[in-house]
Amino acid sequence: MGQTIAFCGLSESGLVLEAPGPDSPQAFTVSIHTLQYANFLAVMRLIRGLRIAALIAAICVCVQGQDTQSKEAKDAQAREALAKDEAKGLPPRATPGDYQTHVQAGTVTIAAEFAGHTVPGPQGPLTTEDYISVEIGLFGPPDARTRISSDDFSLRINGKKAALPTQPYGMVIGNVKDPEWEPPEKAQEKSKTSLNTGGGGQDKPEAGSTPPVVHIPIEVQRAMAQRVRKAALLEGDRALPQAGLIFFKYGGKEKGIRSMELIYSGPAGKATLTLQP
């Protein structure tokens, strides 16, 4: 067990303390100088602790500031990358007259051209069986802006009373095909056929046989999805000019289309454009 030291009183020399002894309690004195030194050591330890705490606080503030600056820099880079990415989409043509048709709606000129069952783009067109697209161009005076939404457009085909609403580009992604892409097996068959001068026909599928299922690689699907996304008309408050595609659900053949009217009703006003099939 530990020994208990008792306080007895004060003297001119210092504190008088009493500690248990072998036979009887023993008194001893702690000098004022000893107490002052002990107090000095305690103060130094306190100062050292405060310095360390201040240093840690300064480091934390510095790191937090760097994290904030780093986050702001990353956000700025992300916005810049998004702006550049959007700028790589379908560019507007030089003038509204370069489209199939155009019309004035308030201060905004709306131009349009029917693209059929295709998704045109800088890398060439993609095809789609269940959707048709219309290329839109929006023009205005210098520094003009307008709110753009694909929902402001609808398409009347062959004079039907009910006009077709636009469809999100995400619906089109799963329906597109790249006419330039073909399965590796088919490419190998073409290679074999070109080398086979005998013309035996043994590589031809049997009549009535089920064609093999074609699995498009994921990287090809992603590339096509990106092309559709970039070609789609950008929405929101935008500076003019802007251009892009809007999509409509239509699985019929283009030859069956006799007339088309693109109807606009949005912030710029109302307008109807006659498209050529």
C-alpha positions in Angstrom: 0.0 0.0 0.0 1.2 3.6 -0.6 2.2 5.9 2.2 0.0 8.9 3.1 1.7 12.3 3.5 -0.1 14.7 5.8 0.1 18.5 5.8 1.1 19.8 9.2 1.5 23.5 8.7 3.7 26.4 7.5 7.1 27.5 8.8 9.6 30.2 7.8 11.4 27.6 5.8 8.5 26.2 3.9 5.8 23.6 4.2 5.8 21.2 7.1 4.7 17.7 6.1 4.4 14.4 8.0 5.0 10.9 6.7 4.7 7.6 8.4 8.0 6.2 9.8 9.1 2.8 11.0 8.1 3.5 14.7 6.4 6.9 14.6 5.4 9.6 12.1 8.3 11.7 10.9 8.0 15.4 10.0 10.0 17.1 7.2 10.0 20.5 5.6 9.7 21.4 1.9 11.5 24.6 1.2 10.0 27.6 -0.6 12.7 27.3 -3.2 11.7 23.7 -3.9 8.1 24.8 -4.3 9.1 27.6 -6.6 11.1 25.3 -8.7 8.3 22.8 -8.9 5.9 25.5 -9.8 8.4 26.7 -12.5 8.5 23.2 -13.9 4.7 23.0 -14.0 4.4 26.3 -15.8 7.0 25.2 -18.3 5.2 22.0 -18.9 2.0 24.0 -19.4 3.7 26.3 -21.9 5.2 23.4 -23.8 1.7 21.8 -23.9 0.1 25.0 -25.2 2.8 25.4 -27.9 2.2 21.8 -29.1 -1.5 22.4 -29.1 -1.1 25.6 -31.0 1.2 23.9 -33.5 -1.4 21.1 -34.0 -4.2 23.6 -34.4 -2.1 25.5 -37.0 -1.4 22.3 -38.9 -5.1 21.4 -38.9 -6.1 24.8 -40.2 -3.5 24.6 -42.9 -4.6 21.1 -44.0 -8.2 22.2 -43.9 -7.4 25.2 -46.0 -5.5 23.0 -48.5 -8.4 20.5 -48.6 -10.8 23.4 -49.3 -8.6 24.8 -52.0 -8.1 21.3 -53.4 -11.9 20.7 -53.5 -12.5 24.1 -55.2 -9.8 23.3 -57.7 -11.2 19.9 -58.4 -14.7 21.4 -58.8 -13.4 24.0 -61.2 -11.6 21.3 -63.2 -14.7 19.2 -63.3 -16.8 22.2 -64.6 -14.2 23.0 -67.2 -14.0 19.3 -68.3 -17.9 19.2 -68.5 -17.9 22.4 -70.6 -15.3 21.0 -73.0 -17.1 17.7 -73.1 -20.4 19.5 -74.0 -18.6 21.6 -76.6 -17.7 18.4 -78.4 -21.3 17.6 -79.1 -23.3 18.3 -82.3 -22.1 21.8 -83.3 -24.6 24.3 -84.7 -24.4 25.0 -88.4 -23.2 28.3 -89.7 -26.7 29.8 -90.2 -30.3 28.8 -89.8 -30.5 28.6 -93.6 -28.2 25.7 -93.6 -30.9 23.5 -92.2 -33.9 22.0 -94.0 -36.3 24.6 -92.6 -36.3 27.4 -90.1 -38.8 29.8 -88.5 -38.8 32.7 -86.1 -40.2 32.4 -82.5 -39.8 35.8 -80.8 -36.1 36.7 -80.8 -35.1 33.1 -81.3 -34.7 31.4 -84.7 -35.5 27.7 -84.7 -34.0 25.6 -87.5 -34.6 21.9 -88.0 -33.8 19.0 -90.3 -35.3 15.4 -90.3 -32.6 12.8 -89.7 -34.8 9.6 -90.0 -33.8 6.4 -88.2 -30.3 7.6 -87.6 -28.3 9.4 -84.9 -25.8 11.6 -86.9 -22.6 12.7 -85.4 -18.9 13.6 -86.2 -17.9 9.9 -86.1 -20.6 8.9 -88.5 -24.3 7.9 -88.1 -25.7 5.3 -85.8 -29.0 3.6 -86.8 -32.1 2.9 -84.7 -35.2 0.9 -85.7 -37.7 2.2 -83.1 -36.9 5.9 -83.0 -36.5 8.8 -85.4 -34.5 12.0 -84.8 -34.7 15.6 -85.7 -31.7 17.9 -85.7 -32.5 21.2 -84.0 -30.6 24.5 -84.3 -31.4 27.5 -82.1 -30.1 30.9 -83.0 -30.5 34.4 -81.6 -28.9 37.9 -81.5 -25.5 38.4 -79.9 -25.2 37.3 -76.2 -28.7 35.8 -76.4 -29.7 33.1 -74.0 -32.8 30.9 -73.7 -34.1 28.0 -71.7 -34.0 24.8 -73.8 -36.0 21.7 -73.2 -36.8 18.8 -75.5 -40.3 18.7 -73.9 -41.0 22.0 -75.8 -41.1 20.0 -79.1 -43.6 17.5 -80.5 -43.9 15.9 -83.9 -47.1 15.4 -86.0 -46.8 12.7 -88.6 -49.1 12.3 -91.6 -51.5 14.9 -90.2 -52.5 12.8 -87.2 -54.3 14.7 -84.5 -52.1 13.4 -81.7 -48.5 14.6 -82.0 -45.6 12.5 -80.8 -43.9 13.7 -77.7 -40.1 13.6 -77.5 -38.3 10.7 -75.8 -35.2 11.0 -73.5 -32.0 10.1 -75.3 -31.5 7.4 -72.6 -34.3 5.4 -74.2 -32.6 5.5 -77.6 -29.2 4.3 -76.3 -30.4 0.7 -76.0 -31.8 0.7 -79.5 -28.9 2.0 -81.6 -26.5 0.1 -83.8 -23.2 1.0 -85.4 -23.3 0.1 -89.1 -19.5 0.2 -89.1 -19.2 -2.5 -86.4 -19.5 -6.2 -87.1 -18.9 -9.2 -84.9 -15.4 -10.8 -85.0 -16.9 -14.1 -86.1 -18.5 -12.4 -89.1 -15.3 -10.7 -90.0 -13.5 -14.0 -89.8 -16.1 -15.6 -92.1 -15.6 -12.8 -94.6 -11.9 -13.4 -94.5 -12.3 -17.2 -95.0 -14.7 -16.5 -97.9 -12.3 -14.2 -99.6 -9.6 -16.9 -99.4 -11.9 -19.7 -100.5 -11.8 -19.6 -104.2 -13.6 -23.0 -104.6 -17.0 -21.5 -103.7 -18.1 -24.7 -102.0 -20.6 -22.8 -99.9 -19.9 -24.9 -96.8 -19.7 -21.7 -94.6 -23.3 -20.7 -95.4 -25.9 -21.3 -92.7 -28.5 -24.0 -93.3 -32.0 -23.0 -94.4 -34.3 -22.4 -91.5 -31.5 -22.3 -89.0 -31.6 -19.7 -86.1 -29.0 -17.0 -86.6 -26.5 -16.9 -83.8 -27.0 -14.3 -81.0 -24.6 -11.4 -81.4 -23.1 -10.1 -78.1 -21.9 -6.5 -78.5 -18.8 -5.9 -76.3 -19.4 -3.5 -73.4 -16.8 -1.0 -74.7 -18.7 -0.8 -78.0 -22.0 -0.2 -76.2 -20.4 2.5 -74.0 -19.0 4.2 -77.1 -22.4 4.2 -78.8 -24.1 5.5 -75.7 -21.6 8.4 -75.5 -22.2 9.3 -79.1 -25.9 9.4 -78.5 -25.5 11.5 -75.3 -23.2 14.0 -77.1 -25.5 14.4 -80.1 -28.6 15.0 -77.9 -29.8 18.6 -77.5 -28.5 20.2 -74.4 -31.1 21.4 -72.0 -31.3 24.2 -69.4 -30.5 27.9 -69.7 -28.0 28.1 -72.6 -26.2 30.7 -74.6 -27.1 30.7 -78.3 -26.5 29.2 -80.8 -27.1 25.6 -79.7 -27.8 22.5 -81.7 -28.6 18.8 -81.0 -30.9 16.0 -81.7 -34.4 15.3 -80.3 -35.9 11.9 -80.5 -39.4 10.5 -81.1 -40.8 6.9 -80.8 -41.6 5.7 -84.3 -41.0 2.2 -85.6 -42.5 2.6 -89.0 -40.5 2.9 -92.3 -39.5 6.4 -93.5 -41.2 5.7 -96.8 -44.5 5.6 -95.0 -44.1 9.2 -93.9 -45.9 11.6 -96.2 -45.8 14.8 -94.0 -44.3 16.0 -90.8 -44.8 19.1 -88.6 -42.4 19.9 -85.8 -44.3 21.9 -83.2 -42.5 24.2 -80.7 -44.1 25.7 -77.6 -41.6 27.2 -75.2 -40.1 30.3 -73.6 -39.5 31.9 -77.0 -43.1 31.5 -78.1 -44.9 29.1 -80.4 -43.9 28.0 -83.9 -44.5 25.1 -86.4 -41.9 23.9 -88.8 -42.7 21.8 -91.9 -40.2 19.0 -92.3 -39.4 17.0 -95.4 -39.4 13.2 -95.0 
